[in-house]
Amino acid sequence: MARALKIFMRGKSITQLQSVLQRMGYEIKDQKALFGVDTRDAVKSFQKQQGLKPTGIVDEALMKQMSGGAPAPSEDEKPSKSKMMPTNQKELDALVRLLITKGVFSQEEWDKEKKKVTPSSLI
């Protein structure tokens, strides 16, 4: 990676960055190989989690940190959705507890949303 990656850039390096972000669980809806708003926001979120200034710009050191020191994945490597999604009730419950603990939403908001759910047997 010769230069820092930032918003509106295109290319293979952006595809690799998006792949790394997706492996970490970030949802990237930007066009493949385009450093768009979702990619920038995911980078900023990662930077905040690491205690870094959230610039949204990826230099060589940050890319290495994001990929765990391993080389960036190739273009055609894609994360398995099954690895990112809870596969059973126990995992879903753990995810909800984590989100409440992190302040993404409150227990009251969760309880309110659960009341809106229609049992699958009635659908």
N, C-alpha and C positions, 0 to 999 in steps of 0.2 A: 504494500500500500504506500504509494509515493506521497500522496497529499491527504490532508484531512477531508473527511466526508461530511457534507452538510446538505441542508435542504435544497431541493430542486436539482441535485446532481443525479446522473444516470450512469449505469454501467454494471459490470460484473462485480465490482467491489460492493456496490449497493445491494445486489442480489445476495451476496455472501453475508452482509450485515443483517439483512432482513431474515435470512435463514437462522442466524445466531439468535436474533431477538425472538423468533418464533419458537425455537428450541427452549428458550427461557420462559415461554408461556405468554409472550406478548402477542396480541392479535394485530396483524398488519393488514390493512385493507388497501394500502397503496398499490398502485400498479407495480408488477414485478420489475425490479431494477430501477425504480424511481424513488428517490429519497423524498417522500411526501410528508404530510402532516402526521400521519400515524407513526411512521418510522421515527420522525423527530421526537414526537411525544414519548415513544417507547424508550428512546435513548435518554431523554431527560429524566424519565422515571427511574431508569437504571442508575443514572448518575446520582439522583437524590438518594436512592437506597444505599449507595456506596459512600455517601457523605461528600460527594463531589459537587462542584458548582454545576447546576443544570443548564449547560450551554446548548445541548442538542447537536454538538459537533463531535465527530469520532476521529480521534487521531490513532496512530499505531499502538500506543500504550493502552488506550481504552479498548480498542478492538481485541487486543491480546487478553486484557482483563475479562472482557465479556465472553470470550470464547474459552476461558479457563486456562489460558496459556497454550491451548491446542491450536493448530492451524484452522483458519476459517473453513467451514464446510463448502463442498463444491456446489455449483448452481442447482444440480438436480437432486440434492439431498433435501428432503422435506420432513418436518416433524410429523409423527403419527398423532392424529387427533386423539386417539384412545389414550395416549400418554398424558394428554393435557386435561382430559375430562374425567370427572369422578366416574368410577365404574360400578359402584354399589352404594348402598345407603350409608354405610360406615364412612366411606370417603367423602360423601356429600356432606354429612354432618360435621366432619372435621374441617372441610372447606368453609362451611358457614360459620363455625366457631372462629376460625382464623380471620375471616372477613369482619366479623363483629369485633374481635380483639383489635384488629388494625384500624377500626373506625370507619370502614367503608360504608357500613350501615349499622343501625342500632338494633338491639334485640326487639324493641317495640316495632320498628319498621319490618323486621323479619316476620314477627308474629302477625302483623297486619297483612302481609303478602301471602302468608300460608293460608289465611282465611279465604282468600280469593281463588285458591286452587280447587278445581273440580276433580273429584276422584275419577280415575281412568275407567272405572267400571260404569260410570254414568255417561261416558262419551260415546 
